Amino acid sequence: MSIKKLAGQTLWYGIPTIVSRFLGYLMNMALPFFIAMPEKTADLVQVYTLIPFLNVLFSYGIETAYFRFSQTHDKDKLYSTLSVSLFCSTILFSAVLLLCKDTLASAADLNNHPEYLLWMIAIIAVDNLNTLPFARLRQENRPKRYAAARIAGIVVNLSVVIFFLGIAPGIIQKNPDSWLKLVYNKEVGLGYYLLGNLCGSLLTLLLLSKEIRQVKFTIDKKLWKEVMRYSMPLIIVGLGGMVNDVLSRLIYRHVVDLPQQQADHELGIFANIFRIALLVTIMIQAFRMAAEPFFFNQSKNENAQRTYARVMKFFVIACCFMFLFIGLFLDVFKWIFTNLTNPKWAEGLEVVPLLALGNIFLGIYYNLSVWYKLTNKNKYGAMITIVGAIITIVLNILLIPILHYAGAALATFFCYLFMMVSSYLLGQKYYPVPYAVKKLLSYILLVVVIYLLHLAMVKWISPALWFSVTSGGLLFIFFVWFVSKTEAEELARFPLIGKYFGGNTV
């Protein structure tokens, strides 16, 4: 697969990822319109913080293992073996969670909404049954079918949420005897976010029935044991990654020294802040969907390392554009929250760029992690992630009580910085890749300087929204120009745009 094809598949995988993230983001951004006070969303935030943790346990690295072993083993036998394993383990883990739901509800402060846990368990179970069918589509380079299934689920998810939270209440208010009373329950409230998610996941499972029917209910025990030895360290990597990603939100109201209502308020605000920074991860996730099978497929090529280095360069450039988009136009988000919702939702936006930069480091780390996956040294990935998790835990406990939102953001920043640097150093020892380190650091430093310059201009020249947007737009255009000049030779080789740089496409 060429880099051109990787870019195309990143787009196809990116379309549903971007749509999912963006629509999910819009639904979450709609929370201020449905709920006046941020503290009312704290329980929903808590559930969506637990889901990634539990997803790691349910999937136990089996997706990455599928890509790895599909290079050397019979794909059909591998697919069936891992599918049967995932099906059985999903039933087992779901049963354990159901038996422990009361304990889990108490530990997660969800006693007011125990039904959230039941819907959460159902969502996780169905999503994990979708894991290998989606992985098979990616491994077979069928991004269009992948995108169709993803987007269909997203549309159903969005439709349920909009209907039950935005349309049905108005209809019933005007017509109390409406048939909608049979399916609508006012007491469910924000729970319709979870029910919409579940409906979307179920439809996706139905659309993947063709891939599911390809499973033969047999299991190769020798192959299964070999895969488990490979994937077990990935559980630690995944759990550590989730600690680094969501721990700040999971423990926020437990460590911040505030009354319960104020702690819930800050958790709702911080989750809102985090959503904006996660716009960076839209592109990161889309890239990962296409890149993981790409990296494994390229591993046997003579120039694989050079290809990885080239991919990293364009990835970092794209991340820099996302960082600038967030940082330079942050005042637009502030205006929306201040003027269209409760102004309290605009609190803490100043830490968003720091979170966004930390997520860029995370994206770079994902790129760098190819070395231990290709060399079967997953234990090093586990070690890096464990140390990162320790950094996250310690800094969150120390900094959140003092700096609140900024403390959580700093913990995320330093954790991902450590993971990125340590993975690079170890990778160069065991699987050297000629990354253009100086150029990549220069791009990252430049966008940080541009953001700080914009911050100073708004502060010292004019805080008006029109000036902030105009100056931000000009600085963004400057970076576009700078990259086009610096990468002119590379861009000249690209299809469609290559002719504008005086080159021939390849």
Steps between C-alpha positions, in 0.01 A plus 500: 500500500645840400487815708249630247276202574557543874385860469193391307410232751564740787236718336254211471561387856510864598157583358309285751748585776469870432122477463475295817722730699350815356139393546582364841671827571193692383280283719726570795511866408122488506512408868515869601174552305329208674661547841558844647743395772816296418478291818189325363716328238753355747349148510488477120863613485590232752340224291675609180824506699452140613418365153856532353649324804262208473538484121869422546419204725226373270718516185837404664715615208339255261463752215872578480578129536272427204697740278830358624420130451310545175842556341619148588193280562191385316269802514173305513617273780639798691178698454281216622724415796515856624130564435398198709740611773360854499138375499555275802700756695240771430228284654722422800609859566145632456371247754769602751412868462131427545570309820718785628284789377403621847863515612597670175219756533616587851868526400416722201253722692216387274250399769254759368505340154566124531322447166790680333723204587265247340492696175878550520560124529276438199683764293842355583389143425351585159790726401747222577308255284548756221877516557626214284254548210625858476861382529440252215371781280808707576737208444336425165520869398123549477463850646176584317304220666666591828390862459144405403451284811653760730301790363170309509550431870590863560187626324277275713683608816457867417136457394403334829666770708355789302151349495471406866679802644414768248171413326291258708474721814351787296249273325380347828477841664264616224315169477503316836303207356749437220604139430856613569428459870524124437869527405614825663587526868594840634685340790755344264631848419864496390481121500377532142863574409582145607189348343579674172852362518364148559256524207781612269724215614224242445434624147872484425508140622211419267674663203813292570302176497669388178843516668359333812355212296851429369601384849535124540436405860825314541810604688865412433635467855866521397439815295285649777776453758755657267274802443432537874872508578532785252191692606522476881756785529269706279239487777746681725577742218130560445411536867794730559396702197149533638638605839695772324201598287207502740631475857484875556125495432444175688657620826449876465213539745669261743827694531391863457441650843153644440140437610323231296294739286800715413709189426227375264492845337874496435487143365230605251708800396822302470330236284382781273855638480635155420255456212641803321859378539392158372434653159869420446428132560244493220785494254715278722230232520428518128870462428536204739216315329689501171857502636501188716440251216718722276797478737477121524460461123804724437722327757649254250591767245862605465426871552244454777681725750525786251130464426419518872712815532323665209160409642600649836594831339163550332322382811673763716427772246130406502499504882658845497218628281244357743678661795496839329134464406413442866737757648445786257121474499441418866322834544228373267427212739503748786249724320266205436503389862470854636224624273296192415515304825579557866830700517625252759564256214777732376711450814848355465533531122852638539635149571365355173819568295709325765274195479510515120880508498507203736275310260743574217772333707265204545446480124876503440536225760246287313712539187818416686346191660536312172849390610392282791200356315715394204784361714269313742630710790159598631636478854686826436177664393344376823790640704477842334126512556527392865750774575278746313204387709700552820589853385133565422377372837759686707466831315120490503493436875756774565388765252120481474442618861728799436451593132166330423454485117858610432633230732320227309619647168863512619480137612381399153768713330796362696379140481475502120828691469676228699339221298595662170864560595557160663340313209720689253821424692421129542377472143823638361684231694294200391348609168669817365284723283653812339244751630566865408514594868631856461241588237214349700604682817526821299142465375368436851697791646385730220129435557543556874671833429223595255237421764682705766541788254127496432430494873720806548340684207150446637606608847699810405333624180132408519294230678216541248380177339537637146866585564569163661347310207664721234848488653461128564403443138802693374737308725344173387552601135862585584558147627338356187740709290800399711425129471434526126840663450687265731341183362468615137711212367292241686168665416594507132481119500142492626203444268263791429706761689841405357454710188480815713853433625653438160541127541391170354273284712598146592 
